Amino acid sequence: MTDIRTETVPLVDGSALRLTVGEPVSPVRGGIVVLHEARGVTDTVRGLVSGLAADGWLTVAPHLYHRDGADEVDGDDGQVQQQVDRLDGEQVMADTDTAFGWLAERDIASDRMGVIGFDLGGSVALLVAAQRTLGAAVTVAGEGIAENPSNGLLPLVDAAPGLTCPWLGIYGENTEGERDPEIEQLRDAAAKSEQATDLVVYPRTGYRFDSDPGAAADAWQRTLNWFDSHLR
């Protein structure tokens, strides 16, 4: 795994955005923005940054809760939801733009930039891919498929037809094996974008499919393959 560090970038609103950065030791293939889960920049997020950097991608994760002075929410689900609800859609997009700008300053062209996120970050990743010009996007277990994931953020089924780049969605099926009609709606909505899209569902794994080693390994390889195929 590649070592990671944290940088701080001053913003025009007077706040300072923290960025967790992973830099490859090998030649840089492109850049990827990692958008964190609802609990913030957790060990899982840092592991994703490190793993992508080890595969040759200059990787940066903006701390979207920085205006509240938070990096990670250490509380119950209710406290986590309160933190998510305080997010402002325009500020989230601005913070993500800052991360892409950080990559651009390091000579990464937009067609060699990707975005990936899990949970809340997975939702934002799709929304970014529908509003910005990128090379590829990956959504892992993104929430808010049919309802707003947070204030100012569109439901994913409303945003997906506007995708501007190839998009991969990765979800876990509920443990009873019942088909989730919302996931099928998202599949259909993404197909309307006329971009290359794929939506993978791991059967009977539950929302946190990454607790299944086989599903987790397959999802990771699909992610690497997706970026390798589309960020050229």
C-alpha positions in Angstrom: 0.0 0.0 0.0 1.1 3.6 -0.7 1.6 6.1 2.1 -1.0 8.8 2.2 -0.9 12.4 3.6 -3.3 15.3 4.3 -3.1 18.7 2.6 -5.1 21.8 3.2 -6.4 24.1 0.5 -7.9 27.6 1.4 -11.3 28.3 -0.2 -12.9 31.6 -1.2 -15.6 31.3 1.5 -12.9 31.5 4.2 -12.9 27.9 5.1 -10.1 25.4 4.4 -10.6 22.1 2.6 -8.6 19.1 3.8 -7.6 16.6 1.2 -6.3 13.1 1.9 -3.8 12.4 -0.9 -2.3 9.2 -2.2 0.6 9.5 -4.7 1.9 6.6 -6.8 5.5 5.6 -6.6 5.2 4.5 -10.2 4.4 6.8 -13.2 1.0 8.5 -12.8 -1.7 7.0 -15.0 -4.3 9.6 -14.2 -6.2 11.0 -11.3 -9.1 9.8 -9.2 -11.3 11.7 -6.7 -12.5 9.5 -3.8 -15.7 10.7 -2.1 -16.1 9.5 1.5 -18.9 7.6 3.1 -21.5 9.0 5.5 -19.2 8.5 8.5 -16.5 10.7 6.8 -12.9 9.9 6.0 -12.7 6.5 7.7 -9.9 3.8 7.6 -11.9 2.3 4.7 -11.7 5.5 2.7 -8.0 5.9 3.4 -7.5 2.3 2.3 -9.3 3.0 -0.9 -7.1 6.1 -1.5 -3.9 4.1 -0.8 -5.1 1.1 -3.0 -5.8 3.3 -6.0 -2.5 5.1 -5.7 -0.8 1.7 -5.5 -2.4 0.9 -8.9 -0.8 4.1 -10.4 -3.5 6.7 -9.9 -2.9 10.1 -8.2 -5.7 10.0 -5.7 -7.4 12.7 -3.6 -10.3 12.5 -1.1 -11.9 15.9 -0.1 -13.1 16.0 3.5 -16.7 17.1 2.8 -17.5 17.8 6.5 -14.6 20.3 6.9 -17.0 23.3 7.5 -18.1 21.5 10.7 -14.5 20.8 11.7 -15.2 17.0 11.3 -13.1 14.4 9.5 -15.0 11.3 10.8 -18.3 11.0 12.7 -17.8 8.8 15.7 -21.4 8.3 16.8 -24.6 6.4 16.3 -26.6 6.3 13.1 -28.7 9.2 14.2 -25.7 11.4 14.6 -24.3 10.3 11.3 -27.6 11.3 9.6 -27.6 14.7 11.3 -24.1 15.3 9.8 -25.2 14.2 6.4 -28.3 16.4 6.6 -26.1 19.4 7.2 -24.4 19.0 3.8 -25.2 21.7 1.2 -25.3 20.4 -2.4 -23.6 23.5 -3.9 -20.8 23.3 -1.3 -20.3 19.6 -1.9 -19.9 20.2 -5.7 -17.5 23.1 -4.9 -15.4 20.9 -2.7 -15.3 18.2 -5.4 -14.4 20.8 -8.0 -11.5 21.8 -5.7 -10.3 18.2 -5.7 -10.4 18.0 -9.5 -8.7 21.3 -9.7 -5.9 19.9 -7.5 -5.5 17.1 -10.0 -5.5 19.6 -12.9 -2.7 21.6 -11.3 -0.7 18.4 -11.5 -1.2 18.1 -15.2 -4.0 15.5 -15.1 -6.4 16.1 -18.1 -10.1 15.8 -17.5 -10.5 12.7 -19.7 -7.9 11.0 -17.4 -9.8 11.9 -14.2 -12.2 9.6 -12.5 -14.5 9.7 -9.4 -15.5 6.9 -7.0 -17.5 6.9 -3.8 -19.1 4.5 -1.3 -22.4 5.1 0.5 -23.0 8.9 0.5 -19.9 9.3 -1.6 -21.2 6.9 -4.1 -24.3 9.0 -4.5 -22.2 12.2 -4.9 -20.0 10.4 -7.4 -22.9 9.8 -9.8 -24.1 13.3 -9.4 -20.7 14.7 -10.2 -20.5 12.5 -13.2 -23.8 13.9 -14.4 -22.7 17.6 -14.0 -19.0 17.6 -14.8 -16.9 16.4 -17.7 -14.8 13.4 -16.6 -13.3 10.2 -17.9 -15.2 7.6 -15.7 -17.2 7.2 -12.5 -17.9 4.4 -10.0 -20.7 4.3 -7.5 -20.5 1.8 -4.7 -23.8 1.3 -2.7 -24.9 4.9 -3.4 -27.9 5.9 -1.3 -30.7 8.1 -2.3 -31.7 6.2 -5.5 -35.3 7.5 -5.6 -35.1 10.1 -2.8 -32.7 12.9 -2.1 -29.5 11.6 -0.3 -29.1 15.0 1.3 -30.2 18.6 1.0 -29.5 20.0 -2.4 -28.6 16.6 -3.9 -30.8 15.1 -6.6 -32.1 11.5 -6.4 -29.9 9.3 -8.4 -32.6 8.2 -10.8 -33.1 11.8 -11.7 -29.4 12.5 -12.3 -28.4 9.3 -14.1 -29.9 10.1 -17.5 -27.5 13.0 -17.6 -24.3 11.0 -17.1 -21.4 12.5 -19.2 -19.0 9.6 -18.8 -18.9 5.8 -18.4 -20.4 4.8 -15.1 -20.2 1.6 -13.1 -22.6 1.0 -10.2 -21.9 -1.7 -7.6 -24.6 -2.8 -5.1 -25.4 -5.6 -2.7 -28.8 -7.4 -2.9 -30.7 -7.8 0.4 -30.1 -11.0 2.3 -33.6 -12.4 1.4 -32.7 -12.4 -2.3 -35.5 -10.0 -3.2 -35.0 -7.8 -6.2 -34.8 -4.1 -5.3 -37.0 -2.2 -7.8 -35.1 1.0 -7.1 -31.8 -0.6 -8.3 -33.6 -1.6 -11.5 -34.9 2.0 -11.9 -31.3 3.2 -11.6 -30.1 0.7 -14.2 -32.8 2.0 -16.6 -32.1 5.6 -15.8 -28.4 5.2 -16.4 -29.0 3.5 -19.7 -30.8 6.6 -21.0 -27.5 8.6 -20.8 -26.2 6.8 -23.9 -22.9 6.4 -22.0 -21.3 3.0 -21.3 -22.9 1.9 -18.1 -22.9 -1.3 -16.0 -24.7 -2.0 -12.7 -23.5 -5.1 -10.8 -25.6 -6.6 -7.9 -24.1 -9.2 -5.6 -26.8 -11.6 -4.5 -27.8 -12.0 -0.9 -24.9 -10.0 0.5 -26.8 -7.2 2.1 -25.9 -3.5 1.8 -22.4 -4.0 3.1 -21.5 -6.6 0.5 -17.8 -5.9 1.2 -18.2 -8.2 4.3 -18.2 -11.1 1.8 -14.6 -11.6 0.7 -15.5 -12.9 -2.7 -17.8 -10.0 -3.5 -15.3 -7.5 -2.2 -12.5 -8.9 -4.3 -14.6 -9.0 -7.4 -15.9 -5.4 -6.8 -12.3 -4.1 -6.4 -11.2 -5.8 -9.6 -14.2 -4.5 -11.5 -13.3 -1.0 -10.3 -9.7 -1.2 -11.4 -10.8 -2.6 -14.7 -13.3 0.2 -15.2 -10.8 2.9 -14.7 -8.2 1.1 -16.7 -10.5 0.8 -19.6 -11.9 4.4 -19.6 -9.2 6.7 -18.3 -6.8 6.7 -21.3 
